[in-house]
Amino acid sequence: MEGVVADASVWRGRRVLVTGHTGFKGGWLSLWLQHLGAELSGCALPPETTPNLYEVARVADGMASVLGDVRDAGFVREVVAAHRPEVVFHLAAQARVLDGFRAPAETYMTNVMGTVNVLEAVRAVDSVRSVVVVTSDKCYENREWPWGYRERDALGGFDPYSSSKACAEVATAAWRSSFFAEAASGGLETAVASARAGNVVGGGDWSPDRLLPDLVRAAESGEAPGLRHPDAVRPWQHVLDPLNGYLVLAERLLANGRDFAEAWNFGPAEDGTLSVRDVAAKVIAAWEGTRPWVPTGGATPHEARTLRLDSSKARARLGWRPRWPVEEGIDRAVAWYRAHLRGAEMRKHTLEQIEAFVRTPGG
């Protein structure tokens, strides 16, 4: 069965707001929505790194971009009121486990109260029909199971980052049942869902303490890449696969929100659940000339050993499924960084990868 892909007819001319559009996933999603013809706006902090996808791929060229902090409730209300979106994708977040250890209070303020601020801003307008709150596969209470977590499994989190994502899920569910259910809202049709994806790879990510950016930096410098936890197992996927899930989910919320306003996993196929050492080996093989990896050594904060996602619900009820195997996702990511090193026009190159993804048969 061929998996569904975002429907351009749904998005053409539709008012959409992306929070976190200056980030890695938010930048890719914003470019895809521009390609689909959406009337797009975004709010986020300035990019964290130099270089970054937002500037390299000129994400702002096709949208209204407003810089600010989702922890500022007044700022979020002003953006939503000014742009009156029909669809909101909430991706603005503190997105790294290690930063959660370094700045736990800030992590909770961004990931939990930022989500609450977005939902409250949506409540204050009558334009929004569909909201997708993006959290993380790490929102589950990790029991080191060898099988994938399903949406009905317990939420939790050993560390501040993972716990903050579980809290964002709990807050989203509370706002959905308290303020966006028909009986509680006087008939206002605003459908709110949450989305949990695996570890994503793709061009344009230069964040510290992430596997692919660390490997790319090592390949460019000629140094041996270091791995913190080479035996850790994670669900790996190209960034476009979960983004396709978010778009398809938002389409279902627009069409029949009551049936789809809940939590959803968007993880890779079974062959995408790999150890860090296996992914590193694939990246090193794709980027010829990269030196073999070495263990970093020394004490590091706790990170889960095994994490898997079960996406059977999204397959059965949304018709979504991964389109790129992990090997192709890695090859596309490496090709993106190589194109950037050659000085290619990266907005064009990124849009071409999106077009190639759409043309790929799913499943």
C-alpha angles and dihedrals in degrees: 000000000000115000123236123255131201112290113232092202090064094052104038107115094353117139109241133176122202118192112204094028092150091062130085101264092031091053094052091046091049092052091049092050090049088051088052091053100250122160092240136197130171141191126197146123117279114278114286099219141041114252103032138168093244093064100028093053093034092235092172092061093083103038148042105265122197120183119214145105125280088212086072103082093192092053092051092048091051093050094048092045093048097048099032095205124200091206129033125196109192109203102140106121150126095265109187131084095213092051087055088062092045096047110016099162092049089048092056093044092053101039099038108025091035088058092046090050091053093048091048091050089051089051090056095061133056098216104078116095102162132035126181114190110198115210127154145269085247091072090089124094096254113224095168090249118174090223131069125273116245127211092257093056120108120279121226141120136216094209133044095256095051093042092049090055091051088050090051089053092050091048091049091052091048093051090045094054097036103040111011102043110105094242092052098043104046092250098312106158103220114140117200124194135166128222130207120194136177132244107310130211129192144121122296101040113125097159117142120246095026122120103232097042090047090051092047092051090050092049092050094047097041091237125133110260116239124221122205099194109011094173096051111118120218139166105256125196141155111264092244093064097064091036088058087052092052091050094047090047091051089051091054090048089053093049100041111353099174091065096050107031097116141080122305136189120216106185136149129270115272092270088061093065101092142148120260090248091054092051091046090052091052093049092047090050091049093048101054115212096032112137119241115271124257130202112259095219127202131081118311132183119268117283127175116262097213132024126167133171128215109210098175092119092058090047094050102039105027100032088233123144136158113279102189122053113227092257092056091045090055092045091051091048093050090047089053093054092045090052090051091051089052090054096249121168096265101194088059092044093050093049089049090056089051090051091049090051092051091051092052115100109243128231 
